[in-house]
């Protein structure tokens, strides 16, 4: 399961100009509108980018789109910088330039770092947390800059008798909602990830036969699963959609059951395996000096080991089947959640 990249806020309040040289305007409203006349096209391009990231669950797969946006932003900075102030008032124009320059920095530096972190995010909880925090930091920068542009636009409009009409553009509304969708998913996923990773550690430890390590990780998995379930109880549905929380709870309950009910028998298998191997080595070393007690002890170890093998295989098969079912269910729930709230680009 991969975590999602959050980039929706990049486009919110984004004013990408198409001005190629300083030109005269009949009034201030025309001057402002001239800086906004390419907004729909940019919004559509950004929505394609966001949708690609959301449904591929990877920033790297959308790398070409990031490069295109870097190029588009750089060109926009050059164009808008050629536009003169309106009646010696360049505040709004300068705010747009500042925003675009910040977009350029975030696209070039912050999201390059995010891709690097994405490559190692699955390795540990700390790595995943750092990955999500990098996303949050980048989007906070863009959000603050966008608010600054909106504020300067309102001031410019007021100073020059321009009546602003709130946009009801459906695409802009989708972009605004996408940010909230990804924030919600990241929150649920991070709650899930800690026990998910702990189970991975447990599955890695089992083939090594280290009973002490398995028991320690099992106890940790039980504790982390309980804590995650408690934390998830505080998470509300998203716009009435509780599908992610419901599916996540089911997966966490599986971890809890695995740790408390299923793993003791699996660990017991390794104890009996170890005992059998010790008994066999002792029997082999005694040769013809074996006593009846030695034989009885060895036979008991063999019977216990054989019984534990059957139990181990049964439990292991059941766990694998249930784990695969839940993973498929989670992926389906996520795909449906994104299709409802961040539809794939057409």
C-alpha positions as CSV (number, residue, x, y, z in Angstrom):
1,X,0.0,0.0,0.0
2,X,1.4,3.2,-1.0
3,X,0.7,6.4,0.4
4,X,-0.8,9.2,-1.6
5,X,1.0,12.4,-2.6
6,X,-0.9,15.6,-1.6
7,X,-0.6,18.4,-4.2
8,X,-4.1,19.8,-4.6
9,X,-3.4,23.2,-2.9
10,X,-0.8,24.0,-5.6
11,X,-3.5,25.2,-7.9
12,X,-5.8,26.9,-5.4
13,X,-5.8,30.6,-6.0
14,X,-3.1,30.1,-8.7
15,X,-3.1,32.9,-11.2
16,X,-1.1,32.0,-14.3
17,X,-0.8,34.8,-16.7
18,X,-0.5,34.7,-20.5
19,X,0.8,38.2,-20.9
20,X,3.8,38.4,-23.2
21,X,4.5,42.1,-23.0
22,X,3.3,45.2,-21.3
23,X,0.0,46.3,-22.8
24,X,-2.6,49.0,-22.2
25,X,-5.9,48.2,-20.6
26,X,-9.2,50.1,-20.6
27,X,-9.8,49.7,-16.9
28,X,-8.4,47.9,-13.8
29,X,-10.8,45.0,-14.1
30,X,-9.5,44.3,-17.6
31,X,-6.0,44.4,-16.3
32,X,-6.8,41.9,-13.6
33,X,-8.8,39.7,-15.9
34,X,-6.0,39.6,-18.4
35,X,-3.8,38.0,-15.7
36,X,-6.5,35.3,-15.1
37,X,-7.5,34.4,-18.7
38,X,-5.5,31.2,-18.8
39,X,-6.6,30.0,-15.4
40,X,-9.0,27.4,-16.7
41,X,-6.4,25.7,-18.9
42,X,-3.9,25.7,-16.0
43,X,-6.5,24.3,-13.6
44,X,-7.3,21.5,-16.0
45,X,-3.6,20.6,-16.4
46,X,-3.2,20.7,-12.6
47,X,-6.3,18.5,-12.1
48,X,-4.8,16.0,-14.5
49,X,-1.6,16.0,-12.5
50,X,-3.4,15.6,-9.2
51,X,-5.6,12.9,-10.5
52,X,-2.6,11.0,-11.9
53,X,-0.9,11.1,-8.5
54,X,-4.0,10.1,-6.6
55,X,-4.8,7.1,-8.7
56,X,-1.2,5.9,-9.2
57,X,-0.4,6.6,-5.6
58,X,3.0,7.7,-6.6
59,X,4.6,11.1,-7.3
60,X,7.4,9.5,-9.3
61,X,4.9,8.2,-11.9
62,X,3.8,11.7,-12.5
63,X,7.4,13.1,-12.8
64,X,6.9,14.2,-16.4
65,X,3.9,16.3,-15.4
66,X,5.9,17.9,-12.6
67,X,8.6,18.9,-15.2
68,X,5.9,20.4,-17.4
69,X,4.5,22.4,-14.5
70,X,8.0,23.7,-13.7
71,X,8.4,24.8,-17.3
72,X,4.9,26.4,-17.3
73,X,5.5,28.2,-14.1
74,X,9.0,29.5,-15.2
75,X,7.5,30.9,-18.4
76,X,4.6,32.5,-16.5
77,X,7.1,34.3,-14.2
78,X,8.8,35.8,-17.2
79,X,5.6,36.9,-18.8
80,X,4.0,38.4,-15.8
81,X,7.2,40.2,-14.9
82,X,7.0,42.2,-18.1
83,X,3.6,43.6,-17.1
84,X,3.8,47.1,-15.7
85,X,1.9,48.3,-12.6
86,X,-1.6,49.7,-12.8
87,X,-1.6,53.4,-12.0
88,X,1.7,52.9,-10.1
89,X,0.1,50.1,-8.1
90,X,2.2,46.9,-8.6
91,X,1.3,45.2,-5.4
92,X,-1.1,42.6,-6.9
93,X,1.2,41.9,-9.8
94,X,4.1,41.4,-7.4
95,X,2.1,39.1,-5.2
96,X,1.4,36.9,-8.2
97,X,5.0,36.9,-9.1
98,X,6.0,36.0,-5.6
99,X,3.5,33.2,-5.5
100,X,4.7,31.8,-8.9
101,X,8.4,32.0,-7.7
102,X,7.4,30.0,-4.6
103,X,5.6,27.5,-6.7
104,X,8.7,27.1,-8.8
105,X,10.8,26.5,-5.7
106,X,8.4,24.0,-4.2
107,X,8.1,22.1,-7.5
108,X,11.8,22.0,-8.0
109,X,13.0,21.4,-4.4
110,X,10.3,20.3,-2.1
111,X,8.7,17.8,-4.4
112,X,12.0,16.5,-5.6
113,X,12.7,15.7,-1.9
114,X,9.3,14.2,-1.6
115,X,10.1,11.8,-4.4
116,X,13.3,10.8,-2.7
117,X,11.4,10.2,0.6
118,X,8.8,8.2,-1.3
119,X,11.4,5.7,-2.4
120,X,12.2,4.8,1.2
121,X,8.8,5.6,2.9
122,X,7.8,2.0,3.3
123,X,11.0,1.0,5.2
124,X,9.9,2.3,8.6
125,X,7.2,4.3,10.4
126,X,9.6,7.2,10.8
127,X,10.4,7.3,7.1
128,X,6.7,7.3,6.3
129,X,6.0,10.1,8.8
130,X,8.9,12.1,7.3
131,X,7.4,11.6,3.8
132,X,4.0,12.8,4.9
133,X,5.4,15.7,6.8
134,X,7.4,16.8,3.8
135,X,4.1,16.9,1.8
136,X,2.4,18.9,4.5
137,X,5.3,21.4,4.7
138,X,5.3,21.9,0.9
139,X,1.6,22.4,0.8
140,X,1.6,24.8,3.8
141,X,4.0,27.0,1.9
142,X,1.8,27.0,-1.2
143,X,-1.4,27.5,0.9
144,X,0.1,30.5,2.7
145,X,1.2,32.1,-0.6
146,X,-2.2,31.5,-2.2
147,X,-3.9,33.2,0.7
148,X,-1.5,36.2,0.3
149,X,-2.4,36.5,-3.4
150,X,-6.2,36.3,-2.7
151,X,-5.8,39.0,0.0
152,X,-3.9,41.3,-2.4
153,X,-6.5,40.7,-5.1
154,X,-9.2,41.8,-2.8
155,X,-7.3,44.9,-1.9
156,X,-6.6,45.7,-5.5
157,X,-10.2,45.2,-6.4
158,X,-11.4,47.5,-3.6
159,X,-8.9,50.2,-4.4
160,X,-9.9,50.2,-8.1
161,X,-13.7,49.7,-7.8
162,X,-13.7,46.1,-9.1
163,X,-16.5,43.9,-8.0
164,X,-15.3,40.4,-7.3
165,X,-17.6,37.5,-8.0
166,X,-16.9,34.3,-6.1
167,X,-16.2,31.5,-8.6
168,X,-18.5,28.5,-8.7
169,X,-16.2,26.7,-11.2
170,X,-16.6,23.0,-10.6
171,X,-13.0,22.2,-11.4
172,X,-11.8,24.7,-8.7
173,X,-14.2,23.1,-6.3
174,X,-12.7,19.6,-7.1
175,X,-9.2,21.0,-6.5
176,X,-10.2,22.4,-3.2
177,X,-11.8,19.1,-2.2
178,X,-8.8,17.1,-3.3
179,X,-6.6,18.6,-0.7
180,X,-9.0,17.6,2.0
181,X,-9.3,14.1,0.5
182,X,-5.6,13.5,0.6
183,X,-5.2,15.0,4.1
184,X,-7.9,12.6,5.3
185,X,-6.4,9.6,3.6
186,X,-2.9,10.4,5.0
187,X,-4.3,10.6,8.5
188,X,-6.0,7.3,8.2
189,X,-3.0,5.7,6.5
190,X,-0.5,6.9,9.1
191,X,-2.7,5.4,11.9
192,X,-2.7,2.1,10.0
193,X,0.9,2.1,9.0
194,X,2.6,1.5,12.4
195,X,0.9,-1.8,13.2
196,X,1.1,-2.7,9.5
197,X,4.9,-2.3,9.6
198,X,5.1,-4.1,12.9
199,X,3.4,-7.1,11.3
200,X,5.9,-7.0,8.5
201,X,8.7,-7.2,11.1
202,X,7.0,-10.2,12.6
203,X,6.7,-12.0,9.3
204,X,10.4,-11.3,8.6
205,X,11.5,-12.6,12.0
206,X,9.6,-15.9,11.8
207,X,11.8,-17.8,9.2
208,X,14.8,-16.9,11.4
209,X,13.3,-18.9,14.3
210,X,14.2,-16.3,16.9
211,X,11.5,-17.0,19.4
212,X,12.5,-14.2,21.7
213,X,12.3,-11.6,18.9
214,X,9.0,-13.1,17.6
215,X,7.4,-12.9,21.1
216,X,8.6,-9.3,21.6
217,X,7.3,-8.2,18.2
218,X,4.0,-10.1,18.7
219,X,3.4,-8.2,21.9
220,X,4.2,-4.9,20.2
221,X,1.9,-5.7,17.4
222,X,-0.9,-6.4,19.8
223,X,-0.3,-3.1,21.7
224,X,0.0,-1.0,18.5
225,X,-3.1,-2.5,17.0
226,X,-5.1,-1.7,20.1
227,X,-3.8,1.8,20.2
228,X,-4.5,2.3,16.5
229,X,-8.1,1.0,16.8
230,X,-8.6,3.4,19.7
231,X,-7.2,6.3,17.7
232,X,-9.3,5.4,14.7
233,X,-12.4,5.6,16.8
234,X,-11.9,9.4,16.9
235,X,-11.7,9.7,13.1
236,X,-15.0,10.9,11.6
237,X,-16.3,10.0,8.2
238,X,-15.3,12.1,5.2
239,X,-18.4,13.9,3.9
240,X,-20.5,11.0,5.2
241,X,-18.1,8.4,3.6
242,X,-16.8,6.1,6.4
243,X,-15.5,3.4,4.0
244,X,-11.8,3.9,4.7
245,X,-12.2,4.0,8.4
246,X,-14.5,0.9,8.4
247,X,-12.0,-1.1,6.2
248,X,-9.0,0.1,8.2
249,X,-10.7,-1.0,11.4
250,X,-11.2,-4.4,9.9
251,X,-7.6,-4.7,8.9
252,X,-6.4,-3.5,12.4
253,X,-8.7,-6.1,14.1
254,X,-7.0,-8.7,12.0
255,X,-3.6,-7.6,13.3
256,X,-4.9,-7.7,16.8
257,X,-6.4,-11.2,16.4
258,X,-3.2,-12.4,14.6
259,X,-1.0,-11.2,17.5
260,X,-3.2,-12.4,20.4
261,X,-4.8,-15.6,19.0
262,X,-2.8,-16.9,16.1
263,X,0.8,-16.1,16.7
264,X,1.2,-18.0,20.0
265,X,0.6,-21.3,18.1
266,X,3.1,-20.2,15.4
267,X,5.7,-19.4,17.9
268,X,5.1,-22.7,19.7
269,X,5.9,-24.5,16.5
270,X,9.4,-23.0,16.6
271,X,9.8,-24.1,20.2
272,X,8.8,-27.6,19.4
273,X,11.0,-27.6,16.3
274,X,14.0,-26.5,18.4
275,X,13.2,-29.2,21.0
276,X,12.9,-31.9,18.3
277,X,16.3,-30.9,16.8
278,X,17.9,-31.0,20.3
279,X,16.4,-34.4,21.0
280,X,17.6,-35.8,17.7
281,X,21.1,-34.5,18.2
282,X,21.2,-36.1,21.6
283,X,20.0,-39.4,20.3
284,X,22.5,-39.4,17.4
285,X,25.3,-38.6,19.8
286,X,24.5,-41.6,22.2
287,X,24.3,-44.2,19.5
288,X,23.9,-47.7,21.1
289,X,24.0,-46.2,24.5
290,X,20.4,-44.9,24.2
291,X,18.1,-45.7,27.1
292,X,14.4,-46.3,26.9
293,X,13.9,-43.0,28.5
294,X,15.9,-41.4,25.7
295,X,13.8,-43.1,23.1
296,X,10.5,-42.1,24.8
297,X,11.7,-38.5,25.1
298,X,12.7,-38.5,21.4
299,X,9.4,-40.0,20.3
300,X,7.4,-37.4,22.3
301,X,9.4,-34.7,20.7
302,X,8.7,-36.1,17.2
303,X,5.0,-36.4,17.9
304,X,4.8,-32.9,19.3
305,X,6.8,-31.5,16.3
306,X,4.6,-33.3,13.7
307,X,1.4,-32.1,15.3
308,X,2.8,-28.5,15.5
309,X,3.8,-28.7,11.8
310,X,0.2,-29.4,10.8
311,X,-1.2,-26.7,13.1
312,X,1.5,-24.2,11.8
313,X,0.6,-24.8,8.2
314,X,-3.1,-24.5,8.8
315,X,-2.8,-21.3,10.8
316,X,-0.3,-19.9,8.3
317,X,-2.7,-20.7,5.3
318,X,-5.6,-19.1,7.1
319,X,-3.6,-15.9,8.0
320,X,-2.3,-15.6,4.4
321,X,-5.8,-16.0,3.0
322,X,-7.3,-13.5,5.3
323,X,-4.5,-11.0,4.9
324,X,-4.8,-11.1,1.1
325,X,-8.5,-10.7,1.3
326,X,-8.2,-7.7,3.6
327,X,-5.4,-6.2,1.4
328,X,-7.6,-6.5,-1.7
329,X,-10.6,-5.1,0.2
330,X,-8.5,-2.1,1.4
331,X,-7.2,-1.4,-2.2
332,X,-10.8,-1.6,-3.5
333,X,-12.0,0.7,-0.8
334,X,-9.3,3.2,-1.5
335,X,-9.9,3.1,-5.3
336,X,-13.7,3.6,-4.7
337,X,-13.0,6.4,-2.2
338,X,-10.8,8.2,-4.7
339,X,-13.2,7.7,-7.5
340,X,-15.9,9.3,-5.5
341,X,-13.9,12.2,-4.2
342,X,-11.0,12.7,-6.7
343,X,-12.3,11.3,-10.0
344,X,-9.8,10.0,-12.5
345,X,-9.0,12.4,-15.3
346,X,-11.1,11.9,-18.4
